[in-house]
Amino acid sequence: MKQKKLSIIERAFEIKGFEDIYNLLNQDFTISGKARSTFKNYINCVAQVALFFEVSPEKLSQKQINDFLFYCKNAHASPSESFFKHVIYGLRAMYKLIDENSISIHLPIIKQNRSLPVVLNHQEVKQLIASPKCLRKRLIIACLYGCGLRSYELCNLKLAHVDFMRKCVLITKQKGKLDRYVPLGEMLSRGLQKYIQLYEPEEFLFNSGEINTEVAKPITTGAIHRIIFKSKNNVKTSKKITAHVLRHTYATHLLESGLNIIALKELLGHARIESTLIYLHVTDSGSSKKISPLDKLYSAI
């Protein structure tokens, strides 16, 4: 029988001292109520540092840390900025929990990414939703766009959180530490009711594809990403399409429909208004509608 491949975390547990670091970070995130997705990103990156040197990360020297960061930047033709960022944030979180007198490591400051979000137009969204033949997959994409959800929020969405009478869903505390209600709308309500009747999901709105499990499991973020990856092939665009691009598109389309920025902040579950203001730079409506002066110049002729 083929032996199950160990995860990065499981492999790192074999390194002396790493399990203590795992427990320390896990305890801190649990007590402070920080997002579990952030913990998973941080500990995964810290584990990769441990596996790279085959030693628990808190024992590494400044030179070894710099060598690993240099490796991250140069190992691939196009290094993942997200991975590089999470390595630094993960190490920083770890060092904060260790006796500061016993270690002195300097980590680079991460510059904020100022790039504007990718936004799909209405036709591209329609093509994406229509792409899967399976109703369940179409509704997964429709929920991401129609409710502006983060992918892990959709994973955690339970049947009990969906209110068809009020046509809204409850998104429980995640990033931003706030519960929020978002509207479902008539079309998504009808689609989900039909889906529930046909598929009979248990506990979660969208269950995992695993079979023969005693306890109901939610769909994973990886499964969501694979659905979008396959579906985007039928969309006539060169734009990058991800679950988060659908959230950006949701926000932009609502602003262009006349929703005010404060209401949008609440729907997105942002802790700070600054996170929401970026959508003002990509919206194209009302007094902020952007035009080319060349069109106005020749329209008068």
N, C-alpha and C positions, 0 to 999 in steps of 0.2 A: 504493500500500500504506500502511495506517495506521501511523504512527510510534509506537513503543513509548513509553509515558509514563515519564518519569524518576522514580525514587524520591526521597524527601526527602534521603537521603544523597547520591545522585548529583547532585542539584541543588545541594546545599551544597558539593560538591567544586569547583564553578565559582567559589566565593568564595575569594579569595586568603587563604591561611593556614589554612583549615579542614582541608585534607588533613593538614597537620602535626599539628593537634590530634587528628585521627582516629588517625593513626599512633602518637602519644604514648600515648593512652588504650588503644589496641589492644595495644601492647607491654606496658604496665603490667598489664593484665588477663591477658594470656597468661603473663607471667613469674610473677605471683602466684597463678595458677590460679583466679581468680575466675570465676564463672558467665558463660558467653557470653550468656545471656539478659539478665543485668544490664547487660552492655556494650551490647547492642543497644538496651535501653531508654534508657540514659544518652546514647549517641551520637545517637540519634534525637531526643531532646529538645534536646541541644546544637545539632544541625543546624537545628532549628526556630527557635532563638534567632538563629542566624547568618542564616537566610533572612528573618527578621522585620526585621532591621536592615541586611541585605546587607553585613555585615562580620563577620570572624572574631570569635568571642565574647570572646577574651582581650583585645581592644582596646576593649571596652565600658566605659563609666563606671559608677559606682555608680547614678547617676540613670537611665541606660538599663536597667540590670538591674532596678531597682525598677519602672520603667515597664512592662517586659515581665511581671513577676510580677503587677503590678496588672491588666494586660490579661488574663492567664490567669484571674484570679479573677472578672473582670467581663465577659468576652467572651460568655459563655453564661449562660442562666438557671440552669443547674446545672453549674458547672465541675467538671472531672474532678480530684478530689483526688489520684488516682494520677499524672496527668500533672504537676500542680503539684509534687508530691513528687519525681518523677524529674527535673524541670528543676533543682531545687535540688541534688539529689544528684549529677546529672551535672556541673553547674557546679562544685560543690565538689571533685569528683574531678579535674576539669580544672585548677583553681587549685592543687591540691596538687602537680601535676607541673610547674607553671610557677615561675620564680624569684619567690619571695615578696617580694623587695625591689622588684620592678618593678611590683607591683600590690597594691592594698589594697581588696578588695571584701568587704562584710559581707552574709552570707546569713542569712535567718531560720532559726530552729531549728524543725524539724518535730515537732509533738506526736504522740505515739504514739496510734494509733487503738485505743480501748478497747472498741469495739463487739463484741458476741458474734457468732460465725459463724451463718449460716443453716444449718439442718439439716432434711433431708427425713425423713419417716417411711417405714416399710417399704413401704406401699402406693404412695406417690408414686414411690419408686425403681423398683418393679415396673412401674408405668405408663410411666415414662420409658424403661426398657430395652425394653419391648414396643412402643414407639411406631414405630420405623423398620421397614419391611418388609424391608429389606436386612440380611442376616446380619452383614456386615462392620460396619455402623453400630451394630447392636445390641451387638456385641462390643466396639466402641470405648467405648461408654458403660459396659458391664459391667466392662471393665478399669479404667476410672477409679474406679468405685465399689468393685469387688471387690479391687483391689490398693492403693487409696488413692494413686494416682499424680498428680503434677502433670502438666499437659497436655504440657509439653515433654519430660517423662520418657517419656511414652507415644510421642511422636514419635521419640525416640532409641532406643526398645526394638528390639533386633535379634533375629532368629530364634535366633541362637546363645546368647542370654541366657535363653531359655525352656527349662526342664528339666521335661519331662513325666513322667519317672520319679520325680523327687522332688516334683513338683507345686509348683514355685516359679519365680520369675523373679529375675534379677540386675539391679538398678538401679545403673548405674555412676555414678561421682563426678559430682555436679551441685552443687546447693545443699547446704551443710553439709560438702562435701568428703569424704563417706563413701560407700563402696559398701555396698549392703545387699541382702539377700534378702527377698522378700515371698512369702507363700504364694499359690498360684493357687486351690487347692481343686478338688474333683472336678468340679463343674458347669462352671466356667470352662475347666478342662483339656479336657473333652470338646468344648465349644464351639469352642475355638481349634484343636483337632486337625481338626475338621470344616471349619472355615474355611480352614486351610492346605491341606487336600486339595482344596477347591473353587477357591480363588483363586490358589494357588501364589505367594505373595508372595516377593520377592527381597530378601535381606539384612535388610531391616527387617520387623518383624511386620506393620506397616501402611504400605504404600507410598503415595506421592503419587498423585493422580488423573491426573497428567500422562502423556501418551502419547508414544511415539517418543523416549524418552530413552535414551541409551546406558548411563548409570549409574543404578542404582536410587536413588530418592530417597524419604525418609520423608514421611509425612503431615505437614502443617503444623498449627500451633496454630490458625490461622485456620479451617482445614477442620474441625477438631474443634469449635470454637466454633459453626460454622454447623450442624453435625449436632445439637448440643444445642439450639440456638435453634429449629430446626424441630421437634424431638422434644418440646419442653416444652409445645407447644400442645395435646398430648393428655393432659397431666397436670392433674388437677383440683386445682389449687392456685394461690394468688396469690403464692406465694413466688418470689423471684428464683432461677433455676437456672442455674448455670455449671459449668464443669469443676471449679473449686475448691470449689464447694458440695458436689460429690460426694465430694471428699477430706475435707471437714469431716464429712460424713455417715458416711463410712467410719470415721473416728476415733471419733465419738460412739457409733455402733452397737457398735463393738468394746468400748468402755468399759462400755456398758450390758450387754454379754454377759459381763462379768466380767474382761476383760483388764486387767492392772495398767498403771499409767502409764509405768513404765520400759520395758516391752516395747512399748508404743504409740509411745514416743519413737523407738525403734530402727526400727520398721516405717515410720514417717513420714519418717525420715532427718533429724530435727531435730538441729541442733548443740547447742542449749541446751534444758534441761528446761522453762524458762520458756515456750517456744513451745508446748509440749504441755499445760501446766497449764490453758490456757484452756478445754480440753474438759471439765474438771471442773465448769465453770460451766453447761454445757448438758446434761450427762448426767443421766439420771433412773433410777437403779437402786440396789439394795443399800441400804446405810446412808445413802446420800446421796439416796435417792428423795424427791422433793419432792411435798408434798400441800397441799391447801387445808385450813386448820383448820376451815372451815365444814362440810366433809364429815364430819369427825370429831365435830363438835359435834352434828349432827343424826342421825348413825348410832347414837348412844347412846339415842335416843328410841324 
